[in-house]
Each structure stands twice: as C-alpha cells, then as structure tokens.
C-alpha cells in the first residue's frame, strides 16, 4: 500500500499558530553563540550529556551541544510541568532519541552552524534547518542523491540554491521523522509532490498521508517539518537574545 506525501511551501517565518482545532508543532530557534549558559546548567544536564560535550574538539560545537540540551530540557519541562533536570532520554531501535517511559511529547533537533532549531509535538516529527549558501557547490550532490525530476526542478528555479536547500531539508526532515538518518538511497526519499511506496531500500514510510511544511527565514535559512499526520501547523518563536 502506498504512502502519500504532501508538500507545502508556506512562505516566510515567523508563523503563529492560529487554528486551535489543528495539530501543532512548536518550533524554537536560537543562535547558540548569543546565549550565556547559567551556572546551574550543570545541575540540569546529565553526567552523560556533560561528558559528551567535553568530547567535542571545538569550543563552539561544545557550546552548541550544551545550549541545545539545556534549552531542550527547559522547554520539555515547561510543557510537561516537570523538573528539567529529572528528564530521562533514551534511543529507540533506530537510534532516534525520545523521552524515557510513556510520554505523548515528541521532539527533534537540527543545527546549522551555531544556529539551533528545536521541534516539539504530540506526535512523531522530523525537522531540518539549513543556512542557504549561494556559493554552495550542490551539483554533485544533486547528481547522486536527487531524482531526475528533482534535479530539473532545481535547475529551472529562479534561485537554484534556495531550491536545493528546500528539497534537501524536506528529505532530511522525512528521514528524521522516520528516525533513520541520512541514507545512501537518498534519491528514493521524495521531495516533490508524489506517491512513494512503503519499501524503497532503507526508506520505510508508514501508510497514510505524510505532510512536510517548508518555510524560509530572512532569506538566509530553509526549514522543513515532516510529520506522519496531515493538517498540522507550526508555532515559531526565537529563544535568547
């Protein structure tokens, strides 16, 4: 049985959630370089998280990780009315992180440089953010990991760099929603309006309708959000200074 994938390019962020009867994804964006971590962050993060932060070779990567985990815990704690330091995380069979125990709240993170995006929802989701780079040499990537129709879409676009990152974030968001990460057969992951089967190499979409919402921000970023549920909207906000 086929899984229908519906793509919506919804224009410019920020966007506010205006329809209470529709499913909602909360998006939080922050430039981690502008954040000063409070001294109490060590009491909030787990020993494992702090040890992983210390394993990064560059200070900016260490800080990005620490800020991401700290803010993730703060936002989840606020939504669930729990102590952020008490939260426990575990990986599923595919390596995707989730809250320990039985919780309806799902989360996903994405990074581009020092910028972090956090997504929270009451259903599984995948998010991706990429900084648009006009001088990025995407042609080899397109040749290996995009379908002929997707390559034609990029080549015929008025802004080929933006078109590339639009389709790339869609693919990554879908894979992160599934929970399998980047794969060799990336060309089999749809990024344009299509019908995809349930079994294309390592791509396993469940049956039903998938929806992928895409946005631009300040002409500098592309963001895509993928969920195995239709009709959702996003509530977007900035964190920090």
N, C-alpha and C positions, 0 to 999 in steps of 0.2 A: 504494500500500500504506500502511496506517495505522501510526502510531507510538503505542503505548500509554504513557500517562503515569500512574505510580503515585505517590500522595502518602501520606506517613506523617507524622503529627504525634506526635513521640516524646517530648514532655514536657519536663522541666526538665534543663538542663545544670548542672554539667559531666557529661560522659559519658566513660567509659573503654572503650577497645577491648578486648573480651573474647573475640573469636572469631577465632583466627589463620587459619582457613580462608576468611574472608570478606575482600573488598576493603576497604581502609581509606582514609579521608580524615583527615588531620591538620589540626586547627584550632588556631590560636594567636590569642588575644585580648589586646589591651593598650590601656590608656588612655595615649595618647602624651603627654598632659600630665604624666604622672607619671614619664616617662623622662628621664634625663640622658644625652645622647649623649656617648660618649667622644671625646676629641680626635682619635683615629685614624680617625674615621668618614670624614674627607676622603680618607684613603688607600684606603678601601674603595669608596666611591661613585665612579661615573664622572664625568667632566667634564660630560657632558650632564645627568646627574641633579642635580649641584650647580647648574648653570645654571638648570634648571627650577625648583628650589627657590627660587632668588632671584627668580623671576618672580612668585611669589605676593604678593598685596597685603597679606595679614595674616600676622603672625608665627606664629600658631597653625597656620595652614594650611601654612606653610613647614616648621614643626617636624613636623607630622603626616606630610608627604611624606618628609622626611629620615628620620624614625624608621621609617616603613614600608619604605622601600627598604633601609635598613641592616639591619633585622631580617629582611626577606625574604632578603637575601643571606646573612646568618648562618645561617638555618635551611636554605636550599638547600645552602649549602656544607657544613654538618654532615651532611646526608643523603647527599650525593654524594661526601663526602670531598675537597672542592675548596676552594681559597682563595676566600673570598667576594669578594675584590677582582678575581679573574680571571674572574668570571662575565660573560657577554655576553647581552644581551637584544635581541630583535627583534620586530617586529609581523608577523602573518600578513596575508593578503589582506583580512581583515575588520577589521584593527586590533587584534586581541587579542594581548597580549604573551606571549611564550614564550622559552625558553632558545634561544640560537643553537646550531646544529648538531643532532646526533641525540641526544636525551635522552628517557628514558621518564618523567621527572618533569614534572608539570604544576602550575601554580599559579594562584591567583586572589586578589584583594584586595577588601575592601569597607570603607567608612568610614561612620560616623555621628557627627557632631560630632568630638570628639577621639579617639574610640574606633576602633580598627583591628582588622580580622579578616583573618588570612592562612589560606588553604587550600592544602594540598599533597597530591598523589595521583599514583599511577602511571597515571592515565587522565584525560582532559579533565573539567573540573569548572567549576561556577559557584557562587559564594557571595554571599549578601547579608545584611547586618545592618542593622536599623533600631531606633532608640530609640522605644519606644511613647510617644506623646504623647496623653494623654486629651482634650486640648482641640484636637486637630488637626482642621481642617475638611476631612474627606475626601470629603464628599458629592459635590462637583463632579467629583472625580477618578473616583469610582465610576461616575458617570453617563456619563462619556466613555470610560473605559478598562477597564471590567469588564462581563462578560456579565450578562444579567438573573438567571441562576441564582446567580452570584457576589454580585451586589448583594443578592439575597434572603437569602443565607447571612449576610452581614454584618449586615443589618437585623434578622434573627431571633436573632442571637447575644446571649448574656447580656452580653458585653463587646465592643461593636461596634468599639472602637478596636483591641483586640487582634486581632480577626478581620480587620480591614482590613490591618493590618501582616503578619499571617500570609499572606494571599493576595498582598499586594504583594511580599514577599520571595520568595515562590515564583516569581512572574512574572519578577522581576529575576534570580534565580538561573538560571532556564532560559535567558533571553536571554544571560546572561554565559557560560553553558556552551556555547551555540552560538557566541558570540563576536561578536554584532551590536549589543549595547547596546540602549537603550530605542528603541522604535519607535512610530509613530503608531497602528498597529493592535494596541495592547496588549490589547484585549479578546479577540483571537484567541489569545493565549497562555494556555493552561489553568492554572487554579489550584485546581480541584476535580477529583475523580476523573472521568476522561473518556477518550474516544478523540479524538485530534486528527489531521487529515490532514497530509501532508507539505508541503502547499502552501497556506498561508493568508497571502496578501500577502507580507510580508517574512519570515514565520516559516517556517523550513526545518528541521524536526526530521528526523533520520535515522530510518529504520525500526527497529523493535525496541522494547524496553522502556526507558523513562526512569524514573528514580526521583528523587523530591525528598523529602528528610528535613527536617523543620522542628522547631525547638526554641524554648523560652522560657528566659530567663535573668534571675533575680532579679525577675521581674515587670516588668522595665524594657526588655528587648530581645526582639526576634524575630529568629531566624536560620534561613535556609534554605540547603540544599546540594543542587544538582542535578547529576546525572551520567547519561550515556547507558549506564549499567550498573546492573544490579539487585543487591540484596543487600548493598550496602556499609554500613559502619558508620563512626562518627566517633570519633576520639580527641581530646578537647578539653583544652586547658590554657591558663593565663594566663602572660603574659610580663611581666617587670618587677615594680615594686613595687605 
